[in-house]
Amino acid sequence: MRVLIADDSRVMRQIVIRTLRQAGYDWWEIIEAPDGAAALETVKAEEPDFVLSDWNMPELSGIDLLRAMRAQGIDTPFAFVTSEGSTEMREQAETAGALFLIAKPFTAEVFRDTIDPFLA
């Protein structure tokens, strides 16, 4: 499974990747993007199976990335891993078509418990 991790922080991308591996997803092929605009281009070019995105990024925010994908007919499964998880953000994410939103801080167990139901 090819997974795109979109986050403007290289350190945070590495933390997400490490946590995914700790959660048992070490078989996933990871692709990275440093902002929302780059993520959109990567989605078009690489056609990943799943996108995990930060919410706050330069060029194109995570929610705008999701909306742009859906407006262009790209239905790749999409979820957020971000620093905030307010009720309003969760509602926006769900309305735009995100599968889930994981707020930091997170653990491998949170990843596994949240992601596994969508893989079944």
VENCORDA-V281653 format. One record per pair of residues at least 12 apart in sequence whose C-alpha atoms are under 8 Angstrom apart, sorted by the first residue. I is the first residue (numbers start at 1). J is the second residue. D is the distance in whole Angstrom. If there is no record, write none. Layout:
i=I j=J d=D
i=I j=J d=D
This chain:
i=1 j=27 d=8
i=1 j=28 d=5
i=1 j=29 d=6
i=1 j=48 d=8
i=1 j=49 d=6
i=1 j=50 d=8
i=2 j=28 d=6
i=2 j=29 d=5
i=2 j=30 d=6
i=2 j=31 d=7
i=2 j=48 d=5
i=2 j=49 d=5
i=2 j=50 d=7
i=3 j=28 d=7
i=3 j=29 d=6
i=3 j=30 d=5
i=3 j=31 d=6
i=3 j=48 d=5
i=3 j=49 d=6
i=3 j=50 d=5
i=3 j=51 d=6
i=3 j=52 d=7
i=4 j=30 d=6
i=4 j=31 d=5
i=4 j=32 d=6
i=4 j=33 d=7
i=4 j=39 d=8
i=4 j=43 d=8
i=4 j=48 d=6
i=4 j=50 d=6
i=4 j=51 d=5
i=4 j=52 d=6
i=4 j=53 d=8
i=5 j=17 d=8
i=5 j=30 d=7
i=5 j=31 d=6
i=5 j=32 d=5
i=5 j=33 d=6
i=5 j=51 d=6
i=5 j=52 d=5
i=5 j=53 d=6
i=6 j=32 d=6
i=6 j=33 d=5
i=6 j=34 d=6
i=6 j=35 d=6
i=6 j=36 d=7
i=6 j=39 d=6
i=6 j=51 d=8
i=6 j=52 d=6
i=6 j=53 d=5
i=6 j=54 d=6
i=7 j=32 d=8
i=7 j=33 d=7
i=7 j=34 d=5
i=7 j=35 d=6
i=7 j=36 d=8
i=7 j=53 d=6
i=7 j=54 d=5
i=7 j=57 d=7
i=8 j=33 d=8
i=8 j=34 d=4
i=8 j=35 d=5
i=8 j=54 d=8
i=8 j=57 d=6
i=8 j=58 d=7
i=9 j=34 d=7
i=10 j=34 d=7
i=13 j=32 d=7
i=17 j=30 d=8
i=19 j=107 d=7
i=19 j=108 d=5
i=19 j=111 d=8
i=20 j=108 d=7
i=20 j=111 d=7
i=22 j=108 d=6
i=23 j=108 d=5
i=23 j=109 d=6
i=23 j=111 d=6
i=23 j=112 d=5
i=24 j=112 d=8
i=35 j=57 d=5
i=35 j=58 d=6
i=35 j=59 d=6
i=35 j=60 d=7
i=35 j=61 d=8
i=36 j=57 d=6
i=36 j=58 d=7
i=36 j=59 d=6
i=36 j=60 d=4
i=36 j=61 d=6
i=36 j=62 d=6
i=36 j=64 d=8
i=36 j=65 d=6
i=37 j=59 d=6
i=37 j=60 d=5
i=37 j=65 d=7
i=39 j=65 d=8
i=40 j=65 d=6
i=40 j=68 d=8
i=40 j=69 d=7
i=47 j=76 d=8
i=48 j=76 d=7
i=49 j=76 d=6
i=49 j=77 d=7
i=50 j=76 d=6
i=50 j=77 d=5
i=50 j=78 d=6
i=51 j=76 d=7
i=51 j=77 d=6
i=51 j=78 d=5
i=51 j=79 d=6
i=52 j=78 d=6
i=52 j=79 d=5
i=52 j=80 d=5
i=52 j=81 d=6
i=53 j=78 d=8
i=53 j=79 d=6
i=53 j=80 d=5
i=53 j=81 d=6
i=53 j=82 d=7
i=54 j=80 d=6
i=54 j=81 d=5
i=54 j=82 d=5
i=54 j=83 d=8
i=55 j=80 d=7
i=55 j=81 d=7
i=55 j=82 d=6
i=55 j=83 d=8
i=56 j=82 d=8
i=62 j=80 d=8
i=63 j=92 d=8
i=63 j=93 d=7
i=63 j=96 d=8
i=66 j=78 d=7
i=66 j=96 d=7
i=66 j=97 d=8
i=66 j=98 d=8
i=67 j=96 d=6
i=77 j=98 d=7
i=77 j=99 d=7
i=78 j=97 d=8
i=78 j=98 d=5
i=78 j=99 d=6
i=78 j=100 d=8
i=79 j=98 d=5
i=79 j=99 d=5
i=79 j=100 d=5
i=79 j=101 d=6
i=80 j=98 d=7
i=80 j=100 d=6
i=80 j=101 d=5
i=80 j=102 d=6
i=81 j=101 d=6
i=81 j=102 d=5
i=81 j=103 d=6
i=81 j=104 d=7
i=82 j=101 d=7
i=82 j=102 d=6
i=82 j=103 d=5
i=82 j=104 d=6
i=83 j=103 d=5
i=83 j=104 d=5
i=83 j=105 d=7
i=84 j=103 d=6
i=84 j=104 d=7
i=85 j=101 d=7
i=85 j=102 d=7
i=85 j=103 d=5
i=99 j=118 d=8
i=100 j=114 d=8
i=102 j=114 d=8
